[in-house]
Amino acid sequence: MKSDVHFVMKATSARILLAVIVIMIPVGSFPATGSIQNRSAQYLSNHSASTVTVTKTATQLAEEKSSLSAVVGSSLTLKCPWQWQRTLLTVWNVKFINGTNCHLSYKSDRNLSVTNCNENVNWLSRPDQEYALLIKPVQIFNEGFYKCSSSIDKGTFIHEYALTVLVPPQVHLTHDYNGTAVCTAAAGKPAAQISWGQKGDFITVNETLPNGTKTVISKYKITSAEENNLTCYISHPAWTNSQVLSFLSGRNDKTMKDSKVPLLYSIPAVLLGIILVSLFIFLGRFLHGKRMRWNPMPPLCKWKM
């Protein structure tokens, strides 16, 4: 009887202990699970950061930009960055200011070069040796953006040039009948800057031509006879130094360079010439008639038979 009771007590104790263990396992498992999840999150976080870093290294992208200018009619060479390294693919994308575009590309593994640009935009030499671009001669329509993309093992590198085309203007200084000096800088790009050496009354106007160039006209009103030596200064980015134009313009100066002076002297000269020619003709006819009257024809001789 005692053994049975003892067995029942052991069995009950075992069940109670088992129940306690079962209850404690879920309670204790929460921190452990949280720790595992935290470690997983930390691992994923580190792994993602590592992946981003590796990706950035594998496809590193560097882009640079620069601006430059060239005078129309000249030649210009654009260097592609990292051209000392052998590239897998080199592409020049050109976007002109007039809205058109073209491209040049070279794929090294196939030694294949493709272009649809005009003949004045081409490779400087063989693209398998150098990736530079040559523009020759530079024209107004060549103004725009030139982007070179070089793909190498380290990634893709890009350099973009913003090209501005300069057109030097045609300059001259004249004088009209109203006592006004006119300084002109025609068909320049961009517009030229005009100034006068004297502090006087002048106006300057700009005119835009169909090809995008501009003509600048500055008119200086001469108000004093002492303003003899007029000087016009014209500056433009296409020139290293300014152009200086000058002439004598004083109204009461005998050496005044005015288009009216030759005209005033030319009219009397023409009239005087006509009078002299008429006089010579009249004198010639008069003298010829007088000679005929004083020298009559001698009588014919009679021969005796």
Summary of the structure (lengths in Angstrom):
residues: 305
radius of gyration: 48.7
end to end distance: 222.0
largest distance: 222.0
contacts: 763
relative contact order: 0.09
helix: 31%
strand: 36%
